[in-house]
Amino acid sequence: MSNAEAAKTDVVCAGVVVADHLSTPIDHVPAPGELVMADDLILEIGGCASNVAVDLAKLGVSCQVTGCVGSDVFGRYVAETLRARGVDTQYLTACPDRPTSQTLIVNVKGEDRRFIHCFGANAEFGTEHIPLQAVQQAKVLYVGGYLILPRLIGPDLARLFEQARASNTVTVLDIVVPASDEPRRDLLERDLLPVLPHTDVFLPNTDEARLLTGIANPLEQAEFFRSKGARTVVVTLGGEGAVLVSDNVRLRAGVFPVEFVDGTGAGDAFDAGYIAGILQGKDERGCLEIASALGASCVRAVGTTPGVFTREECDRFLAEHRLPIEEL
């Protein structure tokens, strides 16, 4: 690809790449030896980087994915599916000694999802897989799944974010924090704090923020991360909306009412919507509106991306619905 062609890419999406195996909602979890019928079993792409890239492509945004898959049938499926959905995969690396990361997602009616996961090739991913030239030519660098990628470490990512900002590339960071009974101060201090001063938009959910800081209040969580250097912090609250804190405003957003089918990928759709708002020149309130609309659209269908709005659908939805937002 020539430099002129590379410059056309709006967003580089880096991080977790997964092949998802999903069930449509079943009545109950099978007992030992029991067979439970689902209407469908679906193979889909997943992972933060893949989901955000596909969601952005549906909005007409040009994207590249950088991540690691295995040299197996699922890695080929991920690459082929991303390309079919309009995502550039030239920086997707096939690792011969690792399987493609996969997640088995069991949906039970009226209950939260259940996950069985193989980490696979994501364990190989580091900043060396994120080409600096591509980052410097993009408008936005998004990194998703940070803190569970063992080779993507704080000083390296901080340096990359600093280089991105020097080229006027907006840096957007989302995280995944391993479940724990105790606050993960080790992850906070070793891996996150070096990166936050170089982060334009930080998008944790409130459970992740609590695990890192020990703080339960979402507004206080956002204020904490702002105090550590992040320019804008958006703490998502699932079905209760989001809290945003920046230099300019402190906002609490509600949610758009939609029929819930499957919550897989909703957080990634929210991220994609926020990035789309940045690219459209929206202020914080406008970014929250697009993010919330895209997140709401995601939960209407099984899988991480099938239900997500196109640009036309999103524009029409926002013209017909109003997101409750209050200043704090």
N, C-alpha and C positions, 0 to 999 in steps of 0.2 A: 504493500500500500504506500502511495506517495504521501509526502507531508501535506499536500493540499487536500488529499482525500481524508487523511487522518483528522485534519482540522475540522471536518464536518461533524465529527462525533460530539454530541452535547454532553454525554455523561459516561464516565468509566465506572462500572459497578464491580467492585472487588470483594471477595470473601467466600462465604459458604455456598457450595453448589451441591445439590442433592437430587436423586431420583426418588420420588414419593410413590408409595403404594397405598391407595386409600380405599376404604369401604364406604359406600353410601350408608346412611344411618341404619343401624340394626336395633332390634328390640332390646337385647341384653347381651352382656358378655358371656360367651359360651362357658358352660361348666366343663370340667375335665371330660374329654371324650365326646362332647356334644357338638353337633353341627348346627350352626345358625346361618340362615340364608340372608344375603344382601341383594339388593336390586342390581348392583353393579360393583365391580372391583376395577379401580382406575389406576393406570400408570400415568404419572404426571411429573414434570420437573418441579423442583422445590429448592429450598435454600435461599438465604437472604439476597445474595447477589443475583441469582437467576430470577427470582420473583420480581425484584425491583426493576430489573432490565426489561422483562416482558411487560410489566405494567406500564412502564414508561413508553415502550414501543407502541402499546395500544393507544397511547395519548399522542402518538406522532413524534416522539422524541427519539433521536438517534442515540444508540447505546452500544457499548462494548462490554463484554463480560470477561473478567480475568479471574481464574480459579483453577482448581485441580480436580480431575476425574480419573477413573481407572481406564486402563486399556481393555475394556470389556464391553459387553453389549449395552449395559446401562450407561456407560460413558458415551458411547456412540449415540444412544437415544437422546441423552441430554443435549449433546452438541447439535444433532440434527433438528431437534425440536426448537431449540433456541434460534437457530438459523431460519427455520420455517416461520417463526414468529417475529422476524425482523431484527434479530439481535446479532451483532458482529461477534464471532467466536474465535477470531484469530489468536487471541491471547489465552484461550482455554487450553491448559496443559494436561496431556494424558500421561499418567504415572504408571509404568508397567508393573511395578511391584505392589500396587495397592488396588483394592476394589473401589469402584465408585461409591461414594457415600450414599446410603439409602435409609429411608424412614418408612416404617409401617405405621399407618395412621388409622386407628379404629374409632369410628364414629358411632356412638350409642345415643339413641333418641333421648333428649332431655338431660344429657350429661356432657361434661367436658371431654375433649378428645383424649385418647390414649396413644402413646408413642413407643415404638421399639426402633432403636436407631443403631446403624453401623457407621462409625465415623469415617473410615476408609481414607480416600485420597486427600480429604481436607486437612489431614495431619501434616501434609507436605507443604501447605501453602504458606508463603512468606512474602516479604516486600519485593524479593527478586522476581516474583511472578507478576508484578505490577509495573509495566514499562513507564519510565519517567517521561519519555517523549509523549506518549499517549495522554498521560495525566496533564502535562503542561499545555497540550493542545485542546483539552476538554474544557467545558464551562464548569462542570461539577465532577468531583471525585467522591463517590459514595463507597464506604467500607461497611459491610454488614457481617454480623456474627463475630465481631471482635470480642476477645476474652475467652473464647473456646478454641481458638486456632493456636496450637502450641508453638508454631514457628513464626507467628506474627507477634512480635514483641514490642513493648512500649517505645524504647529509644529509636528503633527502626521506623515505626509508623510515625512517630513524632517528626523525624527527619523528612519523611516523604510528604507529610502534611505541610511542613514548613516550606518545602520546595514547591508544592502545589500552590500555596498561597502567594509565593513570590511571582508566580505566573498568572495571578488573578483567577485561579481555579478555586471555586468554593468547595470547602471540605465539609462533608456530612458523615457523621459516625453513628452507627447503631451497634448494640452489643447483645450478647447472650451470656448470661451468668449461670454457671452450673448450680443446680439446687444444693442448698446447704441449710443446716440448722443454725449456723452462726454467721454473722456478717463476714463478708470476704474482703477484709481490709488488705490482704495481700495482693489481690487483683487490683484493688483501687490504687494502692500506693506504687506498686511495681509497674503496672501496665497502663492504667488509665490516666493518672495524674500527669505523666509526661506528655500525653497527647492532647489533653483538653485545651492548653493554651494556644494550640494550632488548629482548633476545631471551630468552624463557623456555626454548625448546627449539630447538636447532640440530642439523640432521640431514644432515651431509655424508656422502658415501661416502669411503673411504680414498684412492682415486685423486684425487678432488677436493681432499681435505685435503693430500695430498702436493704437488699442483701449486701450492697456495696458500702452503704453509709450507716446502717442502723437507724436511719430516720424514717418515720412512718408517714409523715405528712407530705403529700406531693408537692405543694408549693415550697416547703422548706427543702425538699430534695432538689428542686430546680434551682433554688437560691444557692444551695451548697455547690452544685456543679458550676454555676455562674461564678462563684467566688474563686473557683479553681481555674478559671480562664476561658471556659466555653463562652462564645459570644451570644448564642441563642440556645436555650435548653427547652425542649418539649418533652414533658413527662406524660406518656399515654396511660390511660386508666381503663382500658378495655371498654366495656359497655357504659362507662360513666364519663367518657370524653377524654379531655387532655388539659394540661396546664402548661402555659408558655411563659417564659421569663426571658427578656432581652434588655438591651440598653434602653429601648424605647417604651416598652409596655410590659404589663403582667396581665395575662388573660386566662380565663377559664372557659373552655368550650364544652358544650354538650355533645349530643350525638344525633345523627339522622335516624329516624325509625324505619327499619327495613325488616323483612322476614329473615330470621336466622336459620341457616342450614348447616354451615360448617365454618368455623372461625379460622381455619388454617390459612396463613398468609395475610391476614388482615393487617397486622402490624407492618408488614413489608409494603402492602398497598398504601397504607398511611404515609410511609416514608416516600414512596414514589409520588404521591400527590403533593407532598410538601416540596419535593425537588421540582416538580412541574410548576408549582407556584413561583419558586425562585426564578426559574427560566422565563416565566411570563412577566417578571418584574413586579409581582404582587408584594404587598406588605405582609406583616406577620398574620394579621387577621385573614387576609385573602389566601395565604398559604394554608392556614388551618382549615379554611372552608373546603379547599380542593382536597387536602389530605383526608379530612373526615368523610367527604363524599366517596373517595376511592376506597377507603377502609370499609365503609358501609356496603359498598357494592360487592366487595370481595366475599362477604359472608353469605351471599344469596345462593351460592352454588358450592358443590363439593370440589375441593382442590384449591390450590393457592392462587391461580390466575383466571380460571374460566369465567367467573362472575364479574371480573373487574371491568369498569366502564371504559369505553373508548372515549376519545376527546369529545365527539359529538354528544354521546350519551351523558358525559359528565357535565358539559355545558348546559344541556337541557335540564338535567336534574337540579343543578344549582339555580337555574332560572325559576324552577317551580317549588323549591324548598329553601327554607331559611335555617341556618345553623345557629342555635342559641350560644352567644358569646358574651361574657361579661368581663369588665375590667376589674382587676383585684387591687 
